[in-house]
Structure formats: structure tokens, C-alpha cells
Amino acid sequence: MTMNETAHGEKKQTVTRTIEAPAKDIFQILTLPARHQEFDGSDMVRADEKSQRIQQVGDTFVMNMHAESQGGDYQRENHVVAYDENKLVGWKPGPVGGEPGGWQWVYQLEPVDQDTTEVSLTYDWSQVTDQELLAKNIFPAISSDQMDQSLARLQSLV
């Protein structure tokens, strides 16, 4: 496992883990929103809202979430912004029916061999422009340790 801690002023963080599983098996879990709660290291994801498998950029899926900092239960509509089968999937969360907030989650899969994959998870908030939100100094809202926990949980699922 490797982590790139955020340097002062940096607006993204990445964690990487080598997982003993083929990229296609990992990708199958990542692209099924119904399974996201199983590998969420932040413990904020509760369940998907009758979502279909992610199949392309432009797809959306809604997740039921919980965080005390958000006032308890809430929903996020995720807009798929990156998709390359068995290699890459990413999305930008936002309010249901609204525009994404400018932060995104991207999983990149790099095969080491046919049964081993290096998985990188990047949390990037560099496109957040809401000054009121930025002034609250909440980014990163998820720590690199929580992100690594997501990859550890993902590893246990394959």
C-alpha cells in the first residue's frame, strides 16, 4: 500500500494497493453501485437507490448516505465522468437532480499480471469552485486512511 499525502495546497489525494485479483473481477464490483457500501472505508455509504451497473461516461447513480456533518441521512447523485472497461471508473457526486459539486472519485486499475492488479483510488477536489464550501475548510472530507480502508475492503471482496 502506498499513499500520497496531500501537501499544503494540494487538492487531491491518492492511495494505491496491489490486490491479488484480476482487474475484471475488481471492475465488476466497482461498477455495481449496489456493492459500494461493502467497500466504503468512510462508512458514509448506506445503499444504492435502485441503481444499474455503471456502463459509460454520462451514467448516473444515486446513493443513500449518512454523515453527522451533513445532518444525518442524505442522498448523492453520482455522475460518471471516467470509464474504461476493466481499467478506469470515476464519478462526481452532487445533490439529486443538481450539478456535481466539483469533487470526484476515480479508481484506476493497472494489471501487474493476469491475477494481480494495482488499484489506485484518487479523491480530487481541485474543481470545487463554491467559495462558501471552500471557506468551511472541509476538504479533504475523507482521509487517506479511510481511502486505504476502502481498498482493503475491496481486496477482501475479490
Contacts in CASP RR format, 6 or more apart in sequence:
PFRMAT RR
TARGET T0000
AUTHOR 0000-0000-0000
METHOD contacts of the structure
MODEL  1
MTMNETAHGEKKQTVTRTIEAPAKDIFQILTLPARHQEFDGSDMVRADEK
SQRIQQVGDTFVMNMHAESQGGDYQRENHVVAYDENKLVGWKPGPVGGEP
GGWQWVYQLEPVDQDTTEVSLTYDWSQVTDQELLAKNIFPAISSDQMDQS
LARLQSLV
1 15 0 8 1.000
1 16 0 8 1.000
1 17 0 8 1.000
1 18 0 8 1.000
1 148 0 8 1.000
1 151 0 8 1.000
1 152 0 8 1.000
2 15 0 8 1.000
2 16 0 8 1.000
2 17 0 8 1.000
3 13 0 8 1.000
3 14 0 8 1.000
3 15 0 8 1.000
3 16 0 8 1.000
3 144 0 8 1.000
3 147 0 8 1.000
3 148 0 8 1.000
4 13 0 8 1.000
4 14 0 8 1.000
4 15 0 8 1.000
4 144 0 8 1.000
5 13 0 8 1.000
5 144 0 8 1.000
6 12 0 8 1.000
6 13 0 8 1.000
6 140 0 8 1.000
6 144 0 8 1.000
11 124 0 8 1.000
11 125 0 8 1.000
11 126 0 8 1.000
11 128 0 8 1.000
11 139 0 8 1.000
12 122 0 8 1.000
12 123 0 8 1.000
12 124 0 8 1.000
12 125 0 8 1.000
12 126 0 8 1.000
13 122 0 8 1.000
13 123 0 8 1.000
13 140 0 8 1.000
13 144 0 8 1.000
13 147 0 8 1.000
14 120 0 8 1.000
14 121 0 8 1.000
14 122 0 8 1.000
14 123 0 8 1.000
15 120 0 8 1.000
15 121 0 8 1.000
15 144 0 8 1.000
15 147 0 8 1.000
15 148 0 8 1.000
15 151 0 8 1.000
16 118 0 8 1.000
16 119 0 8 1.000
16 120 0 8 1.000
16 121 0 8 1.000
16 151 0 8 1.000
17 118 0 8 1.000
17 119 0 8 1.000
17 148 0 8 1.000
17 151 0 8 1.000
17 152 0 8 1.000
17 155 0 8 1.000
18 112 0 8 1.000
18 116 0 8 1.000
18 117 0 8 1.000
18 118 0 8 1.000
18 119 0 8 1.000
19 26 0 8 1.000
19 116 0 8 1.000
19 117 0 8 1.000
19 118 0 8 1.000
19 119 0 8 1.000
19 151 0 8 1.000
19 154 0 8 1.000
19 155 0 8 1.000
19 158 0 8 1.000
20 115 0 8 1.000
20 116 0 8 1.000
20 155 0 8 1.000
21 115 0 8 1.000
21 116 0 8 1.000
21 117 0 8 1.000
21 155 0 8 1.000
21 158 0 8 1.000
22 111 0 8 1.000
22 114 0 8 1.000
22 115 0 8 1.000
22 117 0 8 1.000
23 86 0 8 1.000
23 87 0 8 1.000
23 109 0 8 1.000
23 110 0 8 1.000
23 111 0 8 1.000
23 117 0 8 1.000
24 86 0 8 1.000
25 158 0 8 1.000
26 109 0 8 1.000
26 117 0 8 1.000
26 119 0 8 1.000
26 154 0 8 1.000
26 158 0 8 1.000
27 85 0 8 1.000
27 86 0 8 1.000
27 87 0 8 1.000
27 89 0 8 1.000
27 109 0 8 1.000
29 35 0 8 1.000
29 38 0 8 1.000
29 39 0 8 1.000
29 154 0 8 1.000
29 157 0 8 1.000
29 158 0 8 1.000
30 54 0 8 1.000
30 89 0 8 1.000
30 107 0 8 1.000
30 154 0 8 1.000
31 53 0 8 1.000
31 54 0 8 1.000
31 55 0 8 1.000
31 89 0 8 1.000
32 53 0 8 1.000
32 54 0 8 1.000
33 48 0 8 1.000
33 51 0 8 1.000
33 52 0 8 1.000
33 53 0 8 1.000
33 54 0 8 1.000
33 61 0 8 1.000
33 63 0 8 1.000
33 78 0 8 1.000
34 47 0 8 1.000
34 48 0 8 1.000
34 51 0 8 1.000
35 157 0 8 1.000
36 45 0 8 1.000
36 48 0 8 1.000
36 63 0 8 1.000
37 45 0 8 1.000
37 46 0 8 1.000
37 47 0 8 1.000
37 48 0 8 1.000
38 153 0 8 1.000
38 157 0 8 1.000
39 150 0 8 1.000
39 151 0 8 1.000
39 153 0 8 1.000
39 154 0 8 1.000
39 157 0 8 1.000
40 150 0 8 1.000
40 153 0 8 1.000
41 146 0 8 1.000
41 147 0 8 1.000
41 149 0 8 1.000
41 150 0 8 1.000
41 153 0 8 1.000
42 142 0 8 1.000
42 146 0 8 1.000
42 149 0 8 1.000
42 150 0 8 1.000
44 65 0 8 1.000
44 66 0 8 1.000
44 67 0 8 1.000
45 63 0 8 1.000
45 64 0 8 1.000
45 65 0 8 1.000
46 63 0 8 1.000
46 64 0 8 1.000
46 65 0 8 1.000
46 66 0 8 1.000
46 73 0 8 1.000
47 63 0 8 1.000
47 64 0 8 1.000
48 61 0 8 1.000
48 62 0 8 1.000
48 63 0 8 1.000
48 64 0 8 1.000
49 61 0 8 1.000
49 62 0 8 1.000
49 63 0 8 1.000
49 64 0 8 1.000
49 75 0 8 1.000
50 62 0 8 1.000
51 61 0 8 1.000
51 62 0 8 1.000
51 63 0 8 1.000
52 59 0 8 1.000
52 61 0 8 1.000
54 61 0 8 1.000
54 80 0 8 1.000
54 83 0 8 1.000
54 89 0 8 1.000
54 91 0 8 1.000
55 83 0 8 1.000
56 80 0 8 1.000
56 83 0 8 1.000
57 80 0 8 1.000
57 81 0 8 1.000
57 82 0 8 1.000
57 83 0 8 1.000
58 79 0 8 1.000
58 80 0 8 1.000
58 81 0 8 1.000
59 80 0 8 1.000
59 83 0 8 1.000
60 77 0 8 1.000
60 78 0 8 1.000
60 79 0 8 1.000
60 80 0 8 1.000
61 77 0 8 1.000
61 78 0 8 1.000
61 80 0 8 1.000
61 91 0 8 1.000
62 75 0 8 1.000
62 76 0 8 1.000
62 77 0 8 1.000
62 78 0 8 1.000
62 96 0 8 1.000
63 75 0 8 1.000
63 76 0 8 1.000
63 78 0 8 1.000
63 93 0 8 1.000
64 73 0 8 1.000
64 75 0 8 1.000
65 73 0 8 1.000
65 74 0 8 1.000
65 75 0 8 1.000
65 76 0 8 1.000
66 72 0 8 1.000
66 73 0 8 1.000
66 74 0 8 1.000
67 74 0 8 1.000
69 138 0 8 1.000
69 141 0 8 1.000
75 95 0 8 1.000
75 96 0 8 1.000
76 93 0 8 1.000
76 94 0 8 1.000
76 95 0 8 1.000
76 96 0 8 1.000
77 93 0 8 1.000
77 94 0 8 1.000
77 95 0 8 1.000
77 96 0 8 1.000
77 97 0 8 1.000
77 98 0 8 1.000
78 91 0 8 1.000
78 92 0 8 1.000
78 93 0 8 1.000
78 94 0 8 1.000
79 91 0 8 1.000
79 92 0 8 1.000
79 93 0 8 1.000
79 94 0 8 1.000
79 100 0 8 1.000
80 89 0 8 1.000
80 90 0 8 1.000
80 91 0 8 1.000
81 90 0 8 1.000
81 91 0 8 1.000
81 92 0 8 1.000
81 104 0 8 1.000
82 88 0 8 1.000
82 89 0 8 1.000
82 90 0 8 1.000
82 91 0 8 1.000
82 104 0 8 1.000
82 106 0 8 1.000
83 89 0 8 1.000
83 90 0 8 1.000
86 109 0 8 1.000
87 108 0 8 1.000
87 109 0 8 1.000
87 110 0 8 1.000
88 106 0 8 1.000
88 107 0 8 1.000
88 108 0 8 1.000
88 109 0 8 1.000
89 106 0 8 1.000
89 107 0 8 1.000
90 104 0 8 1.000
90 105 0 8 1.000
90 106 0 8 1.000
90 107 0 8 1.000
91 104 0 8 1.000
91 105 0 8 1.000
92 100 0 8 1.000
92 101 0 8 1.000
92 102 0 8 1.000
92 103 0 8 1.000
92 104 0 8 1.000
93 100 0 8 1.000
93 101 0 8 1.000
93 103 0 8 1.000
93 104 0 8 1.000
93 105 0 8 1.000
94 100 0 8 1.000
94 101 0 8 1.000
101 127 0 8 1.000
101 128 0 8 1.000
101 130 0 8 1.000
101 133 0 8 1.000
102 125 0 8 1.000
102 127 0 8 1.000
102 128 0 8 1.000
102 129 0 8 1.000
103 123 0 8 1.000
103 124 0 8 1.000
103 125 0 8 1.000
103 127 0 8 1.000
103 128 0 8 1.000
103 139 0 8 1.000
103 141 0 8 1.000
104 123 0 8 1.000
104 124 0 8 1.000
104 127 0 8 1.000
105 121 0 8 1.000
105 122 0 8 1.000
105 123 0 8 1.000
106 121 0 8 1.000
106 122 0 8 1.000
106 124 0 8 1.000
107 119 0 8 1.000
107 120 0 8 1.000
107 121 0 8 1.000
108 119 0 8 1.000
108 120 0 8 1.000
108 122 0 8 1.000
109 117 0 8 1.000
109 118 0 8 1.000
109 119 0 8 1.000
110 117 0 8 1.000
110 118 0 8 1.000
110 119 0 8 1.000
110 120 0 8 1.000
111 117 0 8 1.000
111 118 0 8 1.000
112 118 0 8 1.000
119 151 0 8 1.000
119 154 0 8 1.000
121 147 0 8 1.000
121 150 0 8 1.000
121 151 0 8 1.000
123 140 0 8 1.000
123 142 0 8 1.000
123 147 0 8 1.000
125 139 0 8 1.000
125 140 0 8 1.000
128 134 0 8 1.000
128 139 0 8 1.000
END
